[in-house]
Every structure is written in structure tokens, then in C-alpha cells.
Amino acid sequence: MLTFAYVARDPASGQKVKAEVQAENETAATRLVQQQGLSLLEIKIKEGGTGVGLGRITKRIKTKDKILFSRQLSTLINAGLPLVQSLRSIAAQTKNKNMKIVVNQVITDVEAGQSFSQALASHPTVFDNVFVNLIAAGEASGTLDKSLERLANQQEKDAEIISKVRGAMVYPAIVLLVMVAVVGFMVLQVLPQVEELYNSIATGASLPLLTRVLLAFSSFVRNYWYIVLALTIVAIFFGSRWARSLGGKQVIDKLKMTMWPIGPLFMKMYMARFARTGTTLVASGVPLVQTLEITGRSINNIHIENALKKATEKVKAGKSLSESLENDPNFLDLVPNMLRIGEQSGAIEQMLGKTADYYEREVDNEIKTISTVIEPIMMIMLGAVAILIVAAVLLPIYGLVNEVQI
């Protein structure tokens, strides 16, 4: 059961009523409110209330579940089954409980008179703008099955690219984690024991500078660990808030596009995503201006989104898309060049598709390049840290040996 918070007006007194109601979905909750003789003004799912909030559960719906949903629905509709019957079949087969709840809600909304795209739009955390607009275009043109197939293909391509990029980041993350663990163990456990040993044998002798610095750090962490913990939590809290702010997004998104060695990788990934999404939307008959607006929101980079907003205004003013994107630093040169060929030949969909294929291959090559470059760099960093720690441990011991020999 879901918990809904609603605002209604009592016709008898004219006063507003704010309360909560539990129901399977929004339509059922609306009926319950109306059965009380109230005029409903506003209703929404309550986050954190009793029952499972839809906004919360949808975060656990994976991309593969949405791809499977699109594929199955496309197949069933192509086979001639009515939409609601197809959705019921999918709801009965899906193993993801959260996806089942969403599909059942969509079924209820469609049966209540909403279009399929309108029903999907009620779940923005599951079905994004690209998904909803493609479905709307498919409904309008009578090619819903083809739109769903295009959606599944696009989602698979996008998921594949993201998976490859994440995979490329796994190795450096593991090496850094090991490095931090080793340094922490040596500084907090081994070095203090070396200090005790050194002081017991050579009272009053001075430790090497490197060892003294690391011991001072170790002592501070061990004696004031609660301050370190509090500072870490505060830094993470404010850092995450900053990263979600407009200024933080601008800085982070710019670094993704320019910082070596990940800059070329992210730029090619963004170009592939732009071209692939554009291909899917244009093929489904979505108007160019609307395609640019939707694509800008789907790329997930604020600078490219702003560039596409400016390009959209230029297109509305009569310029071609290739002209609007030419010399824009947020787009690689191949994109406007391919668009120009597509505009001149009347095959913009095909040119966008070829551009997407090209940059998807380039993403693969860039990942291989980064892997080749980053492995020796990480090994050198790990070796340097190991030498630093070993030197801090061994230098005092060598000092003791020299004093004993003297």
C-alpha cells in the first residue's frame, strides 16, 4: 500500500482539508477521497510515510528491467495484443517487485482514460523524457512497437557505454583503496612500535625527519580520531551538497570534459549519447526543436545542455543545426560536419546513427588507451608510497645499527 497526502475542499463548509490516505495507486486514492464527499485539489505520494513511497522504490529499478520492459512490450504489441493486456502480461512475469508496482499503476491510469505516454510521465524516475516522448510519438504515428524497440536499443547502447566507463575506473579505485589501507596500517600500527623500540634502545636520540612527520600525523589521528572523523563527515556532507549545486555541477562537468586522461573519454561518450538519442528521436518522428530539448536533458552535462539550448534558439531563428553547433567548444568537430552532410542529403537520421556508431567505437578505444596509461602510473604511485613508508620504518633502524657499530 502507498501513502498519499492530499488537499481537498469540503463543499459543506468550504474549508480546505489536509489529510492522508492509503491506497494501491493514485487513482484508487482519488476515489477514496471523493467517496468522502470532498473535492480533491491536490494529491501526491508521501515520502517517508507508511507504505512504500513510489519515488523511493523506483530508485531500485535497474536499467536492465526497463530494457526488458521495452523489449517485451514491443514484441507483444507487434504480435497484435492490446496495450492493457500486454502490460498485464508483463506485470505478471516481471520479477522486480518495484517494477511490478509501477506497471500496475500505469495499467490503472491507462484504464482510467490516460494515454500510455501520460501514464508513463507520472513516473519520471523510471521513464525519462526520452522514453515518454518516444512513446508519445509512437502513439501518434501508430508505430508504438517500433518506438519501444528503438528505446530498448538506445537504452542498451547507453548502458553498455556507461558500464565500460565505470569498468575503466574500477582498477584505479582498487589501487587507491589498497594504497590508503597500507598507508593507514603502517602509519597507525607499525610506526608507533618502531618509535617505542627506538626510544628504548637509543634514549634521547633524534629520529629522521620523515619518520617524525609521519609519527606526528599518526599521533594526531590516534589521539584526536573523533576530530578527524567529524571533519571527514562534514567534508563529505558539504562536498556532496556542493557537487549537487549549480556551481558544483558546472565545475565537475567541466573537469569531466577537460581533465586528463578522462576528458577525451567523457567528450566522446557525450557525443555518442547525443547522436544516439537524436537518432532515436528523429527516427520516431519527434520534431527537431523538441529533439534538441530532450537530448540536452538526457546527456547529463550542464555545459552541453546549455550549448544545446543556445543551438535550439538559433534553429528556431532559422539557422541549420550544423551551423548552430559549429565552433561550439562543447561539441567535437565531427558532429556538426556529419550533421551538415545529413542536412544536405536529407538523411540526418542516418548521419546521426553513423556518428553514434563512430563515437561508441572511439569510447572503446579511449578506454583501452586509459587502461594502458593508467596502470603504470598507478604502479609508480603505489611504489612511491611503499618506498616512503619503508624508508620511514627502516631509517631509524639503520640509525640504531650505526650507533651500535660506533
C-alpha positions as CSV (number, residue, x, y, z in Angstrom):
1,M,0.0,0.0,0.0
2,L,1.1,3.5,-0.8
3,T,0.5,6.6,1.4
4,F,-0.8,9.7,-0.3
5,A,-1.0,13.2,1.1
6,Y,-3.9,15.2,-0.3
7,V,-5.5,18.6,-0.1
8,A,-9.3,18.8,-0.6
9,R,-12.2,21.2,-0.1
10,D,-15.3,20.3,2.0
11,P,-18.3,21.5,-0.1
12,A,-20.4,21.8,3.0
13,S,-18.1,24.2,4.9
14,G,-15.9,25.5,2.1
15,Q,-12.8,24.8,4.2
16,K,-9.7,23.1,3.0
17,V,-8.9,19.6,4.3
18,K,-5.3,18.3,4.5
19,A,-5.0,14.6,5.3
20,E,-3.5,11.3,4.2
21,V,-5.0,8.1,2.7
22,Q,-3.5,4.7,1.8
23,A,-4.3,3.0,-1.5
24,E,-2.7,0.8,-4.1
25,N,-2.3,3.7,-6.5
26,E,-3.1,7.4,-7.1
27,T,-6.4,6.6,-8.9
28,A,-7.6,4.4,-6.1
29,A,-6.6,7.1,-3.6
30,T,-8.5,9.8,-5.6
31,R,-11.6,7.6,-5.5
32,L,-11.4,7.1,-1.7
33,V,-11.1,10.9,-1.2
34,Q,-14.1,11.6,-3.5
35,Q,-16.2,8.9,-1.7
36,Q,-15.9,11.1,1.4
37,G,-17.7,13.9,-0.4
38,L,-14.6,16.0,-0.7
39,S,-13.5,18.0,-3.8
40,L,-9.9,16.9,-4.4
41,L,-7.4,19.8,-5.1
42,E,-4.0,18.1,-4.9
43,I,-2.7,14.6,-4.2
44,K,0.8,13.2,-4.1
45,I,2.7,10.3,-2.7
46,K,4.1,11.0,0.7
47,E,7.8,10.3,1.0
48,G,8.9,8.6,4.3
49,G,5.3,7.8,5.3
50,T,3.8,4.4,6.0
51,G,3.8,2.1,3.0
52,V,6.4,2.3,0.3
53,G,6.9,5.6,-1.4
54,L,6.9,5.3,-5.1
55,G,9.6,7.9,-5.6
56,R,11.8,5.8,-3.3
57,I,11.2,2.3,-4.7
58,T,11.8,3.4,-8.3
59,K,15.4,4.2,-7.5
60,R,15.9,0.4,-7.2
61,I,14.6,-0.3,-10.7
62,K,17.6,-1.2,-12.8
63,T,18.2,-0.3,-16.5
64,K,18.0,-3.9,-17.5
65,D,14.5,-4.1,-16.1
66,K,13.5,-1.1,-18.2
67,I,15.1,-2.6,-21.3
68,L,13.3,-5.9,-20.7
69,F,10.0,-4.0,-20.3
70,S,10.5,-2.2,-23.6
71,R,11.5,-5.4,-25.4
72,Q,8.6,-7.5,-24.1
73,L,6.0,-4.8,-24.7
74,S,7.3,-4.2,-28.2
75,T,7.0,-7.9,-29.0
76,L,3.5,-8.3,-27.5
77,I,2.1,-5.2,-29.3
78,N,3.7,-6.3,-32.6
79,A,2.0,-9.7,-32.1
80,G,-1.4,-7.9,-32.1
81,L,-2.2,-7.9,-28.3
82,P,-4.0,-4.9,-26.9
83,L,-1.9,-2.5,-24.8
84,V,-3.5,-3.2,-21.4
85,Q,-3.4,-6.9,-22.0
86,S,0.3,-6.7,-22.9
87,L,1.0,-4.6,-19.8
88,R,-0.8,-7.1,-17.6
89,S,1.2,-10.0,-19.1
90,I,4.5,-8.1,-18.4
91,A,3.4,-7.3,-14.8
92,A,2.6,-11.0,-14.2
93,Q,6.1,-12.0,-15.5
94,T,8.4,-9.4,-14.0
95,K,10.5,-10.5,-11.0
96,N,11.2,-7.0,-9.8
97,K,8.5,-6.1,-7.3
98,N,9.1,-2.4,-7.7
99,M,8.7,-2.6,-11.5
100,K,5.5,-4.6,-11.0
101,I,4.1,-1.8,-8.8
102,V,4.9,0.8,-11.5
103,V,3.5,-1.3,-14.3
104,N,0.2,-1.9,-12.3
105,Q,0.0,1.9,-11.7
106,V,0.4,2.5,-15.5
107,I,-2.3,-0.1,-16.2
108,T,-4.7,1.7,-13.8
109,D,-4.0,5.1,-15.3
110,V,-4.5,3.8,-18.9
111,E,-7.8,2.1,-17.9
112,A,-8.9,5.4,-16.3
113,G,-8.6,7.1,-19.7
114,Q,-5.0,8.4,-19.9
115,S,-2.8,7.8,-22.9
116,F,0.1,5.4,-22.4
117,S,2.7,8.3,-22.6
118,Q,0.7,10.3,-20.0
119,A,0.7,7.3,-17.7
120,L,4.4,6.8,-18.1
121,A,5.1,10.5,-17.4
122,S,3.7,10.0,-13.9
123,H,6.8,8.1,-13.1
124,P,9.7,10.4,-14.1
125,T,12.3,8.5,-12.0
126,V,11.6,5.4,-14.1
127,F,10.7,6.7,-17.5
128,D,12.7,9.8,-18.5
129,N,11.8,12.5,-21.1
130,V,13.3,10.5,-23.9
131,F,11.2,7.5,-23.1
132,V,7.9,9.4,-22.7
133,N,8.4,11.5,-25.8
134,L,9.2,8.5,-27.9
135,I,6.1,6.7,-26.7
136,A,4.0,9.7,-27.5
137,A,5.5,9.9,-31.0
138,G,4.8,6.2,-31.4
139,E,1.2,6.6,-30.3
140,A,0.6,9.5,-32.7
141,S,2.1,7.6,-35.7
142,G,0.7,4.2,-34.9
143,T,4.2,2.7,-34.5
144,L,4.3,2.1,-30.8
145,D,6.0,-1.3,-31.2
146,K,8.8,0.2,-33.3
147,S,9.3,3.1,-30.8
148,L,9.6,0.6,-28.0
149,E,12.2,-1.4,-30.0
150,R,14.2,1.8,-30.7
151,L,14.0,2.6,-27.0
152,A,15.3,-0.8,-26.0
153,N,18.2,-0.5,-28.5
154,Q,19.1,3.0,-27.2
155,Q,19.0,2.0,-23.6
156,E,21.2,-1.0,-24.3
157,K,23.8,1.2,-26.1
158,D,23.7,3.8,-23.3
159,A,24.0,1.2,-20.6
160,E,26.9,-0.5,-22.4
161,I,28.9,2.7,-22.7
162,I,28.3,3.6,-19.0
163,S,29.3,0.1,-18.0
164,K,32.6,0.4,-19.9
165,V,33.4,3.8,-18.4
166,R,32.7,2.5,-14.9
167,G,34.8,-0.6,-15.6
168,A,37.7,1.6,-16.6
169,M,37.5,3.4,-13.3
170,V,37.5,0.2,-11.2
171,Y,41.2,-0.6,-11.4
172,P,42.4,2.9,-10.2
173,A,39.8,2.9,-7.4
174,I,41.0,-0.5,-6.2
175,V,44.7,0.6,-6.3
176,L,43.9,3.8,-4.4
177,L,41.9,1.9,-1.8
178,V,44.8,-0.6,-1.3
179,M,47.2,2.4,-1.1
180,V,45.2,4.1,1.6
181,A,44.8,0.9,3.6
182,V,48.5,0.1,3.5
183,V,49.5,3.6,4.5
184,G,46.9,3.7,7.3
185,F,48.2,0.4,8.7
186,M,51.8,1.3,8.5
187,V,51.4,4.8,10.0
188,L,48.9,3.9,12.7
189,Q,50.3,0.5,13.7
190,V,53.9,-0.1,12.6
191,L,55.5,3.3,13.0
192,P,54.5,3.8,16.7
193,Q,56.1,0.4,17.5
194,V,59.3,1.5,15.7
195,E,59.3,4.6,17.8
196,E,59.0,2.7,21.1
197,L,61.7,0.3,20.0
198,Y,64.0,3.2,19.0
199,N,63.4,5.1,22.3
200,S,64.0,2.1,24.4
201,I,67.4,1.5,22.8
202,A,68.6,5.0,22.0
203,T,67.1,7.3,24.6
204,G,67.2,10.9,23.6
205,A,68.3,10.2,20.0
206,S,66.6,12.1,17.3
207,L,64.5,10.2,14.7
208,P,64.8,11.1,11.0
209,L,62.7,13.9,9.7
210,L,60.5,11.7,7.5
211,T,59.7,9.4,10.4
212,R,59.0,12.3,12.8
213,V,56.5,13.8,10.3
214,L,54.6,10.5,9.9
215,L,54.7,9.9,13.6
216,A,53.2,13.3,14.3
217,F,50.4,12.5,11.9
218,S,49.9,9.1,13.4
219,S,49.8,10.6,16.9
220,F,47.2,13.2,15.9
221,V,45.0,10.6,14.3
222,R,45.2,8.2,17.2
223,N,44.7,10.9,19.9
224,Y,42.1,13.0,18.1
225,W,40.4,10.4,15.9
226,Y,37.0,11.9,16.8
227,I,38.0,15.3,15.3
228,V,39.3,13.5,12.2
229,L,36.0,11.6,11.9
230,A,33.9,14.7,12.4
231,L,35.9,16.7,9.8
232,T,35.6,13.8,7.4
233,I,31.8,13.6,7.8
234,V,31.5,17.4,7.5
235,A,33.7,17.4,4.4
236,I,31.6,14.7,2.8
237,F,28.3,16.3,3.7
238,F,29.2,19.8,2.3
239,G,31.2,18.3,-0.6
240,S,28.2,16.3,-1.7
241,R,25.9,19.3,-1.3
242,W,28.3,21.4,-3.3
243,A,28.5,18.8,-6.0
244,R,24.7,18.8,-6.4
245,S,24.6,22.7,-6.5
246,L,24.7,24.6,-9.9
247,G,28.2,25.8,-9.2
248,G,29.4,22.4,-8.3
249,K,27.9,20.8,-11.3
250,Q,29.5,23.4,-13.6
251,V,32.9,22.7,-12.1
252,I,32.6,18.9,-12.1
253,D,31.1,18.7,-15.6
254,K,33.9,21.0,-16.9
255,L,36.5,18.8,-15.3
256,K,35.0,15.7,-16.9
257,M,35.3,17.4,-20.3
258,T,38.9,18.7,-19.9
259,M,40.8,16.8,-17.3
260,W,43.5,14.4,-18.5
261,P,43.1,11.5,-19.1
262,I,39.3,11.2,-18.7
263,G,38.5,14.4,-20.7
264,P,38.6,12.8,-24.2
265,L,36.7,9.7,-22.9
266,F,33.8,11.7,-21.5
267,M,33.7,14.0,-24.5
268,K,33.3,11.1,-26.9
269,M,30.8,9.5,-24.5
270,Y,28.7,12.7,-24.6
271,M,28.9,12.9,-28.4
272,A,27.8,9.2,-28.7
273,R,24.9,9.8,-26.3
274,F,23.8,13.0,-28.2
275,A,23.9,11.3,-31.6
276,R,22.3,8.0,-30.4
277,T,19.4,9.8,-28.6
278,G,19.0,12.2,-31.5
279,T,18.8,9.2,-33.9
280,T,16.1,7.5,-31.9
281,L,14.0,10.7,-31.5
282,V,14.3,11.7,-35.2
283,A,13.5,8.2,-36.3
284,S,10.3,8.3,-34.2
285,G,9.2,11.5,-35.8
286,V,9.9,13.9,-32.9
287,P,10.3,17.5,-34.2
288,L,13.9,18.8,-34.3
289,V,13.4,21.5,-31.7
290,Q,11.8,19.1,-29.3
291,T,14.6,16.6,-30.0
292,L,17.3,19.1,-29.0
293,E,15.4,20.0,-25.8
294,I,15.0,16.3,-24.8
295,T,18.5,15.4,-25.8
296,G,20.0,18.2,-23.8
297,R,18.4,17.0,-20.6
298,S,19.4,13.4,-21.3
299,I,23.2,13.9,-21.8
300,N,23.8,14.8,-18.1
301,N,26.3,17.6,-18.6
302,I,25.3,21.1,-17.8
303,H,27.6,22.7,-20.4
304,I,26.4,20.6,-23.3
305,E,22.8,21.1,-22.2
306,N,23.3,24.9,-22.2
307,A,25.0,24.7,-25.6
308,L,22.0,22.8,-27.0
309,K,19.7,25.4,-25.5
310,K,21.5,28.1,-27.4
311,A,21.5,25.9,-30.6
312,T,17.8,25.4,-30.2
313,E,17.2,29.2,-30.2
314,K,19.3,29.5,-33.3
315,V,17.4,26.7,-35.0
316,K,14.1,28.5,-34.1
317,A,15.5,31.7,-35.6
318,G,16.1,29.8,-38.9
319,K,19.7,28.5,-38.8
320,S,20.5,24.9,-39.5
321,L,21.5,22.6,-36.7
322,S,25.0,22.2,-38.1
323,E,25.5,26.0,-38.2
324,S,24.2,26.3,-34.7
325,L,26.7,23.8,-33.3
326,E,29.7,24.8,-35.5
327,N,32.7,26.1,-33.5
328,D,31.0,25.3,-30.2
329,P,33.8,24.1,-27.8
330,N,31.3,21.7,-26.2
331,F,31.0,19.7,-29.3
332,L,33.7,17.8,-31.2
333,D,34.2,18.9,-34.9
334,L,32.9,15.7,-36.4
335,V,29.3,16.3,-35.1
336,P,28.4,19.5,-37.0
337,N,30.3,18.2,-40.1
338,M,28.2,15.0,-40.1
339,L,25.0,17.0,-39.4
340,R,25.8,19.2,-42.4
341,I,26.1,16.2,-44.7
342,G,22.8,14.8,-43.3
343,E,21.0,18.1,-43.8
344,Q,22.3,18.5,-47.4
345,S,21.4,14.9,-48.3
346,G,18.1,14.8,-46.4
347,A,19.5,11.8,-44.3
348,I,20.1,13.4,-40.9
349,E,18.8,10.3,-39.1
350,Q,21.4,8.1,-40.9
351,M,24.2,10.6,-40.3
352,L,23.4,10.8,-36.6
353,G,23.4,7.0,-36.5
354,K,26.8,6.8,-38.1
355,T,28.1,9.5,-35.8
356,A,26.8,7.5,-32.8
357,D,28.5,4.3,-34.1
358,Y,31.8,6.1,-34.6
359,Y,31.9,7.6,-31.2
360,E,30.9,4.4,-29.5
361,R,33.9,2.7,-31.1
362,E,36.0,5.7,-30.1
363,V,34.8,5.3,-26.5
364,D,36.1,1.7,-26.6
365,N,39.5,2.8,-28.0
366,E,39.7,5.6,-25.4
367,I,39.0,3.1,-22.5
368,K,41.8,0.9,-23.8
369,T,44.2,3.9,-24.0
370,I,43.3,5.0,-20.5
371,S,43.8,1.5,-19.2
372,T,47.2,1.3,-20.9
373,V,48.3,4.7,-19.5
374,I,46.8,4.5,-16.0
375,E,48.2,1.1,-15.0
376,P,51.9,2.1,-15.0
377,I,51.0,5.5,-13.4
378,M,49.2,3.7,-10.5
379,M,52.0,1.3,-10.1
380,I,54.6,4.1,-9.9
381,M,52.3,5.9,-7.3
382,L,52.0,2.7,-5.3
383,G,55.7,2.1,-5.5
384,A,56.5,5.6,-4.4
385,V,54.2,5.4,-1.4
386,A,55.7,2.0,-0.4
387,I,59.2,3.4,-0.6
388,L,58.2,6.4,1.5
389,I,56.7,4.1,4.2
390,V,59.6,1.6,4.2
391,A,62.1,4.5,4.4
392,A,60.2,5.9,7.4
393,V,60.4,2.5,9.1
394,L,63.9,1.5,8.1
395,L,65.8,4.7,8.5
396,P,65.6,4.7,12.3
397,I,66.7,1.0,12.4
398,Y,69.7,1.8,10.2
399,G,70.4,4.6,12.6
400,L,70.4,2.3,15.5
401,V,72.7,-0.2,13.7
402,N,75.2,2.6,13.0
403,E,75.2,3.8,16.6
404,V,75.8,0.2,17.9
405,Q,78.7,-0.2,15.5
406,I,80.2,3.1,16.6
